[in-house]
Amino acid sequence: MQAGISIPFVETNINKCICPQCPVQQASHCVSSKFLEFKDTLSKHPLNREDIPGVYCSAGTASCTDIQTGQDCICGKCVIFTGYKLFNYQPRGHYCRDGKAK
């Protein structure tokens, strides 16, 4: 295991994130409502982590409480996961539940 990592919470990573396709978030009304305002959210600076339902490997646990963390995690299929070699860090998925990569 390597020492800690910090994944930048930036628009580039937000746009690469596959959290929107994750079964964990599919039935969430909270996540759905945040995506309705997504373009406006991305125009704000600084970006507010609470308003963006994704990049949990950078931002930490989800602010939406109606996500289904018992569903299968797809983090391992994400280009951010592979690009930052997150398989070397903890947790190795379910960042929305377990917090950002360390």
C-alpha positions as a Markdown table, in Angstrom:
| # | Residue | x | y | z |
|---|---|---|---|---|
| 1 | Met | 0.0 | 0.0 | 0.0 |
| 2 | Gln | 1.3 | 3.4 | -0.9 |
| 3 | Ala | 1.1 | 6.6 | 1.1 |
| 4 | Gly | -2.0 | 8.8 | 0.7 |
| 5 | Ile | -3.2 | 10.3 | -2.5 |
| 6 | Ser | -5.2 | 13.4 | -3.4 |
| 7 | Ile | -7.4 | 13.4 | -6.4 |
| 8 | Pro | -8.1 | 16.9 | -7.7 |
| 9 | Phe | -11.8 | 18.0 | -7.4 |
| 10 | Val | -11.8 | 19.7 | -10.8 |
| 11 | Glu | -14.2 | 19.9 | -13.8 |
| 12 | Thr | -11.9 | 17.6 | -15.8 |
| 13 | Asn | -12.3 | 14.8 | -13.3 |
| 14 | Ile | -16.0 | 15.5 | -12.8 |
| 15 | Asn | -16.6 | 15.0 | -16.5 |
| 16 | Lys | -14.7 | 11.7 | -16.5 |
| 17 | Cys | -16.5 | 10.4 | -13.5 |
| 18 | Ile | -18.9 | 7.4 | -14.0 |
| 19 | Cys | -20.8 | 7.8 | -10.7 |
| 20 | Pro | -23.9 | 9.0 | -12.6 |
| 21 | Gln | -24.1 | 5.5 | -14.2 |
| 22 | Cys | -23.6 | 3.7 | -10.9 |
| 23 | Pro | -26.3 | 1.4 | -9.6 |
| 24 | Val | -25.8 | 2.9 | -6.2 |
| 25 | Gln | -27.2 | 6.2 | -7.4 |
| 26 | Gln | -29.7 | 5.2 | -10.0 |
| 27 | Ala | -32.8 | 5.4 | -7.7 |
| 28 | Ser | -31.8 | 8.4 | -5.7 |
| 29 | His | -34.2 | 11.4 | -6.0 |
| 30 | Cys | -31.5 | 13.6 | -4.4 |
| 31 | Val | -28.9 | 12.7 | -7.1 |
| 32 | Ser | -31.5 | 13.2 | -9.8 |
| 33 | Ser | -32.4 | 16.7 | -8.6 |
| 34 | Lys | -28.7 | 17.6 | -8.4 |
| 35 | Phe | -28.2 | 16.5 | -12.0 |
| 36 | Leu | -31.1 | 18.8 | -13.1 |
| 37 | Glu | -28.9 | 21.8 | -12.0 |
| 38 | Phe | -25.6 | 20.2 | -13.1 |
| 39 | Lys | -24.6 | 22.8 | -15.7 |
| 40 | Asp | -25.3 | 25.7 | -13.3 |
| 41 | Thr | -23.4 | 23.9 | -10.6 |
| 42 | Leu | -20.3 | 23.5 | -12.8 |
| 43 | Ser | -20.3 | 27.3 | -13.6 |
| 44 | Lys | -19.9 | 28.2 | -10.0 |
| 45 | His | -16.4 | 28.7 | -8.6 |
| 46 | Pro | -15.2 | 27.4 | -6.4 |
| 47 | Leu | -17.1 | 24.1 | -7.1 |
| 48 | Asn | -19.2 | 23.0 | -4.1 |
| 49 | Arg | -18.6 | 19.3 | -3.4 |
| 50 | Glu | -22.0 | 18.9 | -1.8 |
| 51 | Asp | -23.7 | 19.9 | -5.1 |
| 52 | Ile | -21.9 | 17.4 | -7.3 |
| 53 | Pro | -23.0 | 13.7 | -7.0 |
| 54 | Gly | -19.8 | 12.1 | -8.0 |
| 55 | Val | -16.0 | 12.1 | -7.8 |
| 56 | Tyr | -16.4 | 10.7 | -4.3 |
| 57 | Cys | -12.8 | 9.3 | -4.6 |
| 58 | Ser | -11.8 | 13.0 | -4.3 |
| 59 | Ala | -14.7 | 14.6 | -2.4 |
| 60 | Gly | -15.6 | 11.9 | 0.1 |
| 61 | Thr | -18.9 | 10.5 | 1.2 |
| 62 | Ala | -22.1 | 11.4 | -0.7 |
| 63 | Ser | -24.3 | 14.2 | 0.7 |
| 64 | Cys | -27.3 | 12.4 | -0.7 |
| 65 | Thr | -28.7 | 10.0 | 1.9 |
| 66 | Asp | -31.0 | 8.1 | -0.3 |
| 67 | Ile | -28.3 | 6.3 | -2.3 |
| 68 | Gln | -28.3 | 2.5 | -2.2 |
| 69 | Thr | -24.8 | 1.5 | -1.0 |
| 70 | Gly | -25.7 | -2.2 | -1.0 |
| 71 | Gln | -25.7 | -2.1 | -4.8 |
| 72 | Asp | -22.7 | -3.1 | -6.8 |
| 73 | Cys | -20.0 | -0.5 | -7.1 |
| 74 | Ile | -18.5 | 0.4 | -10.5 |
| 75 | Cys | -15.6 | 2.5 | -9.4 |
| 76 | Gly | -13.1 | 0.0 | -10.7 |
| 77 | Lys | -14.3 | 0.6 | -14.3 |
| 78 | Cys | -13.6 | 4.4 | -14.0 |
| 79 | Val | -10.8 | 6.1 | -15.9 |
| 80 | Ile | -10.1 | 8.1 | -12.7 |
| 81 | Phe | -9.7 | 4.9 | -10.7 |
| 82 | Thr | -7.2 | 3.5 | -13.2 |
| 83 | Gly | -5.5 | 6.8 | -14.0 |
| 84 | Tyr | -4.7 | 7.4 | -10.3 |
| 85 | Lys | -4.0 | 3.8 | -9.7 |
| 86 | Leu | -6.6 | 3.7 | -6.9 |
| 87 | Phe | -6.2 | 0.0 | -6.5 |
| 88 | Asn | -3.1 | 0.9 | -4.5 |
| 89 | Tyr | -5.2 | 2.9 | -1.9 |
| 90 | Gln | -8.1 | 2.4 | 0.5 |
| 91 | Pro | -11.0 | 2.1 | 0.1 |
| 92 | Arg | -11.1 | 0.4 | -3.3 |
| 93 | Gly | -14.7 | 1.4 | -4.1 |
| 94 | His | -17.9 | 2.7 | -2.6 |
| 95 | Tyr | -16.2 | 6.0 | -2.0 |
| 96 | Cys | -19.7 | 7.5 | -1.8 |
| 97 | Arg | -20.2 | 5.4 | 1.4 |
| 98 | Asp | -16.6 | 5.0 | 2.7 |
| 99 | Gly | -15.0 | 8.3 | 1.9 |
| 100 | Lys | -12.2 | 9.5 | -0.4 |
| 101 | Ala | -9.2 | 7.6 | -1.5 |
| 102 | Lys | -6.3 | 7.6 | 1.0 |
